[in-house]
């Protein structure tokens, strides 16, 4: 059970109105997050959307393999270190999962940055900057789509440690986890990269777009 004492902090109110005096993520499930009285065709849409995700992911899988092989050759010169970067993020029903990316930053022995700190651009390699600009670094998340952790389109998943803070501080943040997170999403396209509570609150409000859909 994952539980964080909320002493002295705002209580977390679930979408059904129950108050959690502890941030007990094992208590968060699809019954709490998914609105009641969903249309009867909701499951048809879910099946179609999942089938679409899997089909596109399979078609893109050879591209992931090609780039992985290419980076295996180029990394020692242009981006020394491991090919992949793996980070624990918060997924559907607030459950953690391991997200895969092509590594674009130099490794650091320091602790992970705090939720309110800007991305460490000084650690982004020149080759990594190219990958970020072209979004090639996101390609390995196709593997997360095939595993069922993610969808092609949906709310962008946050680092798990950051998401814990956002759940505690932003009431609207919980609802975005009723759907699978996406490789790309509405808030990411419209608002860009969110840093800090205010920007994440705006992102969470934009992501409510997905909770109004039958997903």
C-alpha positions as MATLAB code, in Angstrom:
seq = 'XXXXXXXXXXXXXXXXXXXXXXXXXXXXXXXXXXXXXXXXXXXXXXXXXXXXXXXXXXXXXXXXXXXXXXXXXXXXXXXXXXXXXXXXXXXXXXXXXXXXXXXXXXXXXXXXXXXXXXXXXXXXXXXXXXXXXXXXXXXXXXXXXXXXXXXXXXXXXXXXXXXXXXXXXXXXXXXXXXXXXXXXXXXXXXXXXXXXXXXXXXXXXXXXXXXXXXX';
ca = [
       0.000    0.000    0.000;
       1.312    3.424   -0.957;
       0.293    5.952    1.671;
       1.495    9.436    2.522;
       0.352   11.136    5.699;
      -1.459   14.364    4.948;
      -1.055   16.012    8.316;
      -1.182   19.769    7.935;
      -1.964   19.448    4.245;
      -5.235   19.751    2.280;
      -7.350   16.604    2.256;
      -7.781   14.758   -1.012;
     -11.388   14.605   -2.168;
     -12.226   11.844   -4.616;
     -14.507   12.473   -7.624;
     -17.310   10.759   -5.674;
     -16.947   13.158   -2.766;
     -15.284   10.910   -0.181;
     -12.487   12.571    1.769;
      -9.133   10.829    2.212;
      -7.171   12.072    5.180;
      -4.267   10.032    3.827;
      -3.116    9.898    0.260;
      -3.799    6.184   -0.103;
      -3.188    5.362   -3.754;
      -4.273    1.762   -3.318;
      -7.764    3.164   -2.719;
      -7.804    4.903   -6.090;
      -9.445    2.754   -8.748;
     -11.484    3.014  -11.897;
     -14.771    2.902   -9.958;
     -13.778    6.103   -8.165;
     -12.393    7.868  -11.224;
     -14.788    6.994  -14.038;
     -18.021    9.019  -14.013;
     -21.230    7.091  -13.437;
     -23.883    6.587  -16.116;
     -21.423    6.235  -18.989;
     -23.019    5.722  -22.448;
     -23.668    2.087  -23.308;
     -21.348    2.407  -26.334;
     -18.411    3.440  -24.150;
     -16.893   -0.050  -24.213;
     -17.195   -0.213  -28.002;
     -15.178    2.994  -28.203;
     -12.625    1.623  -25.703;
     -12.127   -1.559  -27.725;
     -11.776    0.396  -30.972;
      -9.334    2.876  -29.416;
      -7.197    0.116  -27.925;
      -7.171   -1.776  -31.235;
      -6.096    1.414  -33.012;
      -3.300    1.995  -30.465;
      -1.968   -1.545  -30.858;
      -2.135   -1.449  -34.676;
      -0.244    1.847  -34.954;
       2.265    0.764  -32.287;
       3.038   -2.454  -34.184;
       3.513   -0.468  -37.403;
       5.923    1.903  -35.625;
       7.839   -0.829  -33.801;
      10.325   -1.426  -36.675;
      11.131    2.298  -36.556;
      11.963    2.015  -32.858;
      14.275   -0.916  -33.590;
      16.009    0.960  -36.426;
      16.630    4.046  -34.284;
      17.810    1.912  -31.343;
      20.353    0.197  -33.603;
      21.458    3.550  -35.033;
      21.891    5.088  -31.583;
      23.860    2.047  -30.488;
      26.437    3.086  -33.071;
      26.217    6.858  -32.561;
      25.913    7.116  -28.782;
      29.583    6.453  -27.921;
      30.529    9.520  -29.972;
      27.532   11.853  -29.738;
      25.684   10.894  -26.561;
      27.874    8.691  -24.370;
      25.915    6.462  -22.031;
      22.915    4.126  -22.098;
      20.560    4.250  -25.069;
      17.378    4.219  -22.990;
      16.129    6.313  -20.093;
      13.550    4.670  -17.840;
      11.469    6.671  -15.378;
       8.635    5.732  -13.036;
       5.515    7.722  -13.905;
       1.907    7.776  -12.781;
      -0.524    6.009  -15.069;
      -4.158    4.998  -15.191;
      -5.856    4.687  -11.773;
      -2.812    6.504  -10.301;
      -0.725    3.329  -10.612;
       3.036    3.592  -11.257;
       4.591    2.304  -14.464;
       8.029    2.461  -16.073;
       8.104    4.796  -19.093;
      10.768    4.295  -21.777;
      12.535    7.035  -23.749;
      15.722    7.388  -25.743;
      18.131    9.122  -23.353;
      18.750   12.750  -24.282;
      20.552   13.982  -21.154;
      23.838   13.258  -19.456;
      23.480   11.014  -16.433;
      23.545   12.689  -13.035;
      24.356   11.369   -9.574;
      22.219   14.120   -8.002;
      18.744   13.501   -6.672;
      15.851   13.840   -9.100;
      14.732   17.438   -9.594;
      11.816   18.707   -7.526;
       8.351   19.205   -9.024;
       8.755   23.007   -9.125;
      12.204   23.053  -10.726;
      12.789   23.699  -14.420;
      14.225   20.968  -16.619;
      18.014   20.816  -16.427;
      18.780   22.011  -19.949;
      22.506   22.092  -19.171;
      22.410   18.282  -19.032;
      20.814   17.911  -22.477;
      23.447   16.782  -24.963;
      23.680   18.312  -28.430;
      22.443   15.081  -29.963;
      19.795   14.872  -27.235;
      18.551   18.347  -28.150;
      18.028   17.120  -31.704;
      16.082   14.104  -30.437;
      13.889   16.312  -28.253;
      13.213   18.784  -31.053;
      12.139   16.021  -33.430;
      10.409   14.013  -30.636;
      12.438   10.942  -31.555;
      13.221   10.478  -27.851;
       9.533    9.617  -27.258;
       9.473    6.716  -29.748;
      10.269    3.948  -27.222;
       6.987    4.725  -25.471;
       5.482    2.677  -28.291;
       6.565   -0.235  -26.062;
       4.471    1.228  -23.240;
       1.490    1.376  -25.620;
       1.921   -2.314  -26.482;
       2.208   -3.176  -22.774;
      -1.033   -1.351  -22.029;
       0.597    1.336  -19.878;
      -0.131    4.147  -22.329;
      -2.214    5.213  -25.313;
      -1.103    7.148  -28.367;
      -3.248   10.114  -27.289;
      -4.042   11.109  -23.726;
      -2.823   13.148  -20.752;
       0.973   13.196  -20.567;
       2.147   11.173  -17.530;
       4.162   12.952  -14.851;
       7.070   11.581  -12.849;
       5.541    9.551  -10.009;
       7.177   11.577   -7.227;
       5.884   14.815   -8.774;
       2.407   13.358   -9.353;
       2.104   12.498   -5.656;
       2.508   16.197   -4.855;
       0.057   17.254   -7.561;
      -2.575   14.807   -6.297;
      -2.303   16.375   -2.863;
      -2.318   19.991   -4.000;
      -4.511   20.116   -7.143;
      -8.116   18.824   -6.811;
      -8.604   18.478  -10.575;
      -5.442   16.413  -11.021;
      -6.882   13.077   -9.883;
      -9.542   12.874  -12.602;
      -7.004   12.851  -15.458;
      -5.952    9.349  -14.345;
      -9.237    7.716  -15.300;
      -7.725    7.209  -18.775;
      -4.433    5.823  -20.020;
      -1.745    8.507  -20.321;
      -0.660    9.351  -23.858;
       2.520    9.813  -25.858;
       0.996   13.138  -26.875;
      -2.040   14.992  -25.619;
      -4.233   18.077  -25.735;
      -2.612   19.922  -22.809;
       0.892   19.218  -24.109;
       0.062   20.617  -27.540;
      -1.869   23.635  -26.264;
       0.113   24.565  -23.146;
       3.544   23.012  -23.612;
       5.767   21.773  -20.797;
       4.283   22.476  -17.344;
       6.510   23.427  -14.399;
       5.169   24.026  -10.899;
       1.697   23.912   -9.384;
       0.034   26.732  -11.338;
       1.086   25.400  -14.744;
       0.160   21.851  -13.733;
      -3.245   23.028  -12.529;
      -3.847   24.567  -15.972;
      -2.696   21.303  -17.554;
      -5.031   19.268  -15.334;
      -7.981   21.473  -16.292;
      -7.141   21.040  -19.984;
      -6.875   17.269  -19.483;
     -10.457   17.175  -18.187;
     -11.237   17.207  -21.924;
     -10.445   13.478  -21.866;
     -12.698   12.715  -18.876;
     -15.661   14.074  -20.828;
     -14.975   11.540  -23.566;
     -15.988    7.866  -23.288;
     -12.441    6.756  -22.518;
];
